[in-house]
Amino acid sequence: MAAQRGKDLLLKAADGGGAFVTVAGLRARQIAFNAEAVDVTHSESVGRWRELLAGAGMRRASISGAGLFRDEASDLLVRQIFFEGAIRAWQVLVPDFGTIQGPFQLTSLEYRGDHASEITFDIALDSAGPLSFTAI
């Protein structure tokens, strides 16, 4: 896979009507996948090396981003999701890689603005169920 432009990674939220809406002009974005290890090492483990249990432990994904809202409608959608505490379907489109989709809860929404600049925001989401991946 060749190098990709960061601006091409898109974050989309379900609008409640079955469609996904690009929520913002993100200037910085990140998606992280984590899996907890389950240690099953015991006194008879070979050489006292740690042993892990495959397929066990909790998996999770987190998404974060910062930037500008595209328009009033996308700002309203994100605020509505946050204040409802709703778990919604979200999509992350990674160019030349694929689409990650599943339920997320919006866990942080921060606005800030400098006197001589635009209002920006930070957003954070945590997975709230199984995710799917569709390769391009």
C-alpha positions in Angstrom: 0.0 0.0 0.0 1.4 3.4 -1.0 1.4 6.4 1.3 -2.1 7.9 1.7 -3.2 11.5 2.4 -4.5 11.9 6.0 -7.3 14.1 4.8 -8.8 11.2 2.9 -9.7 9.3 6.1 -13.4 10.0 6.6 -15.6 9.8 9.7 -19.4 9.3 9.1 -22.3 9.0 11.5 -25.7 7.3 10.9 -28.3 10.0 10.6 -31.1 7.8 12.0 -32.7 7.3 8.6 -30.3 4.7 7.3 -27.8 7.0 5.6 -24.3 7.9 6.7 -23.3 11.6 6.9 -19.7 12.9 6.8 -19.7 14.7 10.1 -16.8 17.1 9.8 -13.7 18.4 8.1 -11.3 16.6 10.3 -7.7 18.0 10.3 -6.4 15.3 12.6 -7.8 11.8 13.1 -6.9 8.5 14.6 -8.4 5.0 15.0 -6.9 2.5 17.4 -7.7 -1.2 17.9 -6.8 -2.8 21.2 -7.1 -6.4 22.6 -6.5 -7.4 26.2 -4.3 -10.4 26.7 -5.5 -13.2 29.0 -2.5 -14.7 30.8 -2.8 -18.5 31.5 0.8 -19.1 32.6 1.1 -21.7 35.3 3.9 -23.4 37.3 4.4 -26.0 34.5 4.6 -23.5 31.6 7.7 -24.4 29.5 10.7 -22.4 30.7 8.3 -20.3 32.8 7.5 -18.4 29.6 4.2 -16.5 29.7 1.3 -18.3 27.9 -1.7 -16.4 26.5 -5.2 -17.7 25.8 -6.0 -17.1 22.1 -9.3 -15.5 21.3 -10.0 -14.4 24.8 -10.0 -10.9 26.3 -11.9 -7.8 25.4 -11.4 -6.1 22.1 -12.2 -2.4 21.5 -11.7 0.4 19.1 -11.4 4.1 19.7 -11.7 6.9 17.2 -10.6 10.5 17.8 -10.4 13.5 15.6 -10.1 17.3 15.5 -11.2 19.8 13.0 -14.1 22.0 11.7 -17.7 21.0 11.3 -18.7 20.9 7.6 -22.0 22.6 8.1 -24.8 23.4 10.6 -26.5 20.0 9.9 -23.4 17.9 10.7 -22.8 20.0 13.9 -26.4 19.4 14.9 -26.2 15.7 14.3 -23.1 15.2 16.4 -24.4 17.4 19.3 -27.7 15.4 19.2 -25.9 12.1 19.4 -23.8 13.3 22.3 -26.6 14.8 24.4 -28.8 11.8 23.8 -26.0 9.5 25.0 -27.0 7.4 22.0 -25.0 4.5 20.6 -25.1 4.9 16.8 -23.5 3.2 13.8 -20.4 5.0 12.6 -18.1 4.4 9.6 -14.5 5.1 9.2 -13.4 5.1 5.6 -9.7 4.4 5.1 -8.6 5.0 1.5 -7.1 2.0 -0.4 -7.8 -0.1 2.8 -11.5 -0.4 3.5 -14.4 0.6 5.7 -14.7 -0.1 9.4 -18.3 0.1 10.6 -20.2 -0.6 13.8 -21.8 0.9 17.0 -19.9 3.6 18.8 -20.7 5.9 21.7 -19.5 9.5 21.4 -17.6 9.9 24.7 -16.1 13.3 24.3 -17.0 16.5 22.3 -15.0 19.6 22.9 -15.3 23.0 21.2 -12.7 25.7 21.3 -12.0 29.0 19.5 -9.3 31.6 19.4 -10.1 35.3 19.2 -8.8 35.6 15.6 -9.7 32.1 14.3 -12.5 29.7 13.6 -14.2 27.4 16.2 -12.7 24.0 16.2 -13.7 20.8 17.9 -12.3 17.5 19.3 -14.3 14.3 19.2 -13.8 10.8 20.7 -15.7 7.6 20.2 -15.5 4.2 21.8 -16.8 1.0 20.3 -20.0 -0.4 21.8 -20.3 -3.7 20.0 -18.9 -5.8 17.2 -17.3 -4.0 14.3 -17.2 -5.1 10.7 -14.5 -4.5 8.1 -15.1 -4.3 4.3 -11.9 -4.3 2.2 -11.7 -2.1 -0.9 
